Amino acid sequence: MHANVTFHPSVTAWFENHFAQPTQVQAESWPVIASGAHALITAPTGSGKTLTAFMWSLSQFAQTEHEPGRTKVLYISPLKALNNDIQRNLFDPLKALERENDFPHLTVATRSGDADQSERQRLLRNRPDILITTPESLSLLLTTSKGRMALAIRFQTRASSRGAAYPSSGLTEPLTR
């Protein structure tokens, strides 16, 4: 891989087996994300923004002991319609990493404001490793103690907006105080 950042060997191997090289946005963004600095990343559709946003987190999952039942990555998408696209774009790398490497099984869920009560409760009981949500749903989660406890984020918080991703690396404390 040609980006100036070292990913876990299994993540690097997966990437090199599926892509010739990082896109420009990936090569320029990964070192910033890996350093823990804040970044504003904009790129056109199809430039690899989803993988840009998640690659460092995937590497972190590969390097640490997996603790199921705790949300570690929060991805905030401004549009509900983008949630499912982001989830689909993340599933392929996750399934390939699990199949091709010794990679933990990670759960991914989306949450939007129109989720019914049983779905919201299930999400609180069975916390996904990666949660993709909207700003409105995030604000609803933050209004309840169970919602705040579900968001004890470990690795990184990310947000995306039509052609832009706003990685905010290094959030290591729970959102609750």
C-alpha positions as CSV (number, residue, x, y, z in Angstrom):
1,M,0.0,0.0,0.0
2,H,1.3,3.4,-0.9
3,A,-0.2,5.6,1.8
4,N,2.1,6.8,4.6
5,V,0.3,4.8,7.3
6,T,0.7,1.3,8.6
7,F,-2.5,-0.7,8.9
8,H,-2.8,-4.1,10.5
9,P,-1.2,-6.8,8.1
10,S,-4.6,-8.5,7.5
11,V,-6.2,-5.2,6.5
12,T,-3.3,-4.3,4.3
13,A,-3.4,-7.8,2.7
14,W,-7.1,-7.5,2.0
15,F,-6.7,-4.0,0.5
16,E,-3.8,-5.1,-1.7
17,N,-5.8,-8.1,-2.9
18,H,-8.8,-5.9,-3.9
19,F,-7.3,-2.7,-5.1
20,A,-4.2,-1.7,-7.1
21,Q,-3.5,1.3,-5.0
22,P,-5.3,3.8,-2.7
23,T,-7.3,6.6,-4.3
24,Q,-6.0,10.1,-3.9
25,V,-8.5,10.9,-1.2
26,Q,-7.4,7.7,0.7
27,A,-3.7,8.3,0.4
28,E,-4.1,11.9,1.6
29,S,-6.6,11.2,4.3
30,W,-5.4,8.0,6.0
31,P,-2.2,9.6,7.6
32,V,-4.3,12.4,9.0
33,I,-6.9,10.0,10.4
34,A,-4.2,7.7,11.8
35,S,-2.5,10.6,13.6
36,G,-5.7,11.3,15.5
37,A,-6.1,14.8,13.9
38,H,-9.4,16.2,12.8
39,A,-9.9,16.4,9.1
40,L,-12.5,17.6,6.6
41,I,-12.4,15.2,3.6
42,T,-14.3,15.9,0.4
43,A,-14.3,13.8,-2.7
44,P,-16.6,12.9,-5.6
45,T,-18.9,9.9,-5.5
46,G,-17.1,6.7,-6.3
47,S,-13.7,7.9,-4.9
48,G,-13.6,5.5,-2.0
49,K,-14.9,7.8,0.8
50,T,-16.5,4.9,2.8
51,L,-13.3,2.9,2.8
52,T,-11.4,6.1,3.6
53,A,-13.5,6.7,6.6
54,F,-13.5,3.1,7.9
55,M,-10.1,1.7,7.0
56,W,-8.3,2.9,10.2
57,S,-11.2,1.6,12.4
58,L,-11.0,-1.8,10.7
59,S,-7.3,-1.9,11.4
60,Q,-8.0,-1.0,15.0
61,F,-10.5,-3.8,15.3
62,A,-7.9,-6.2,13.9
63,Q,-5.3,-5.1,16.5
64,T,-7.3,-5.2,19.7
65,E,-9.3,-7.8,21.5
66,H,-12.8,-7.8,20.2
67,E,-15.4,-6.8,22.9
68,P,-18.9,-7.6,21.5
69,G,-21.9,-5.7,22.7
70,R,-20.2,-2.3,22.7
71,T,-20.5,0.3,19.9
72,K,-17.0,1.3,19.0
73,V,-17.5,3.3,15.8
74,L,-20.2,5.9,15.1
75,Y,-20.8,7.1,11.6
76,I,-23.1,10.0,11.2
77,S,-24.7,10.4,7.8
78,P,-26.9,13.4,7.1
79,L,-29.3,11.5,5.0
80,K,-31.2,8.3,5.9
81,A,-31.0,7.2,2.3
82,L,-27.2,7.2,2.6
83,N,-27.1,4.9,5.7
84,N,-27.9,1.8,3.7
85,D,-25.4,2.6,1.0
86,I,-22.7,3.1,3.6
87,Q,-23.6,-0.1,5.3
88,R,-23.5,-2.0,2.0
89,N,-20.1,-0.5,1.1
90,L,-18.8,-1.6,4.5
91,F,-20.2,-5.2,4.4
92,D,-18.0,-6.3,1.5
93,P,-14.7,-5.5,3.1
94,L,-15.9,-6.9,6.5
95,K,-17.1,-10.2,5.0
96,A,-13.8,-10.6,3.0
97,L,-11.7,-9.8,6.0
98,E,-13.5,-12.4,8.1
99,R,-13.3,-15.0,5.3
100,E,-9.7,-14.3,4.3
101,N,-8.1,-13.4,7.6
102,D,-8.3,-14.0,11.3
103,F,-10.6,-11.0,11.7
104,P,-13.4,-10.6,14.3
105,H,-17.0,-10.8,13.3
106,L,-18.3,-7.3,13.6
107,T,-21.9,-6.2,13.7
108,V,-23.1,-3.2,11.8
109,A,-26.5,-1.5,12.2
110,T,-28.2,1.6,10.9
111,R,-30.6,3.7,12.9
112,S,-32.9,6.4,11.7
113,G,-35.6,8.4,13.3
114,D,-38.4,6.3,11.8
115,A,-37.2,3.1,13.4
116,D,-40.1,1.5,15.4
117,Q,-39.9,1.1,19.2
118,S,-39.0,-2.6,19.1
119,E,-36.1,-1.9,16.7
120,R,-34.8,0.9,18.8
121,Q,-34.9,-1.3,21.9
122,R,-33.2,-4.2,20.2
123,L,-30.4,-1.8,19.1
124,L,-29.9,-0.8,22.8
125,R,-29.9,-4.4,24.0
126,N,-27.7,-5.7,21.2
127,R,-25.3,-2.9,20.5
128,P,-23.5,-3.1,17.2
129,D,-19.8,-2.7,16.8
130,I,-20.4,0.0,14.1
131,L,-23.5,2.2,14.2
132,I,-24.5,4.3,11.2
133,T,-27.1,6.9,12.0
134,T,-28.4,10.4,11.2
135,P,-27.9,13.6,13.3
136,E,-31.6,13.5,14.3
137,S,-31.3,9.9,15.5
138,L,-28.1,10.6,17.3
139,S,-29.8,13.5,19.2
140,L,-32.6,11.1,20.1
141,L,-30.1,8.6,21.4
142,L,-28.4,11.3,23.5
143,T,-31.6,12.2,25.2
144,T,-31.8,8.9,27.1
145,S,-29.4,7.4,29.6
146,K,-29.5,4.0,27.8
147,G,-28.8,5.7,24.5
148,R,-25.8,7.6,25.9
149,M,-24.5,4.3,27.4
150,A,-24.9,2.6,24.0
151,L,-22.6,5.3,22.6
152,A,-19.5,4.6,24.7
153,I,-17.4,5.0,21.5
154,R,-13.9,3.5,21.6
155,F,-12.2,4.2,18.3
156,Q,-13.5,7.0,16.1
157,T,-16.5,9.1,15.3
158,R,-17.2,10.0,11.7
159,A,-19.7,11.9,9.8
160,S,-20.4,12.2,6.2
161,S,-22.3,14.7,4.1
162,R,-23.1,14.2,0.4
163,G,-19.6,14.0,-1.0
164,A,-17.8,14.9,2.3
165,A,-16.6,13.0,5.3
166,Y,-15.7,14.6,8.5
167,P,-13.4,12.1,10.4
168,S,-12.8,13.0,14.0
169,S,-10.3,10.5,15.2
170,G,-9.2,9.9,18.7
171,L,-12.4,10.0,20.7
172,T,-11.5,7.5,23.5
173,E,-13.8,8.6,26.3
174,P,-17.4,7.7,26.4
175,L,-19.9,10.3,25.4
176,T,-21.4,10.1,28.9
177,R,-19.9,12.1,31.8
